């Protein structure tokens, strides 16, 4: 499995879509609720960090699937990752899951 790209979603109500290559087959996952805040929109200040921690506590259960191509994983690590930079979070995500 390899992450090819993360781009704006073509699906109404979603922020982004991640496109994966799985041995020649393409898998697309739409994630992130359009119109809602996420950590990459903020400045990383104290309030943003507290909001991030609340989100990650609420959504830790989404990681139980063990499938990093699921929307819950993508939101958790890309939109609410360690950095306010989407690009930095994508790089960290690729390294973490060897994608």
Number of C-alpha atoms within 10 A of each C-alpha: 16 16 20 14 12 19 12 12 18 11 12 9 14 16 19 22 20 20 18 20 15 11 8 8 8 13 15 18 15 24 23 21 14 14 9 10 14 21 25 20 14 14 13 16 10 9 11 19 17 12 15 21 14 11 16 17 10 10 15 12 11 17 15 10 11 9 13 18 21 17 19 20 23 27 23 22 19 27 25 26 22 18 19 21 18 19 13 14 20 20 12 17 19 14 10 11 13 10 15
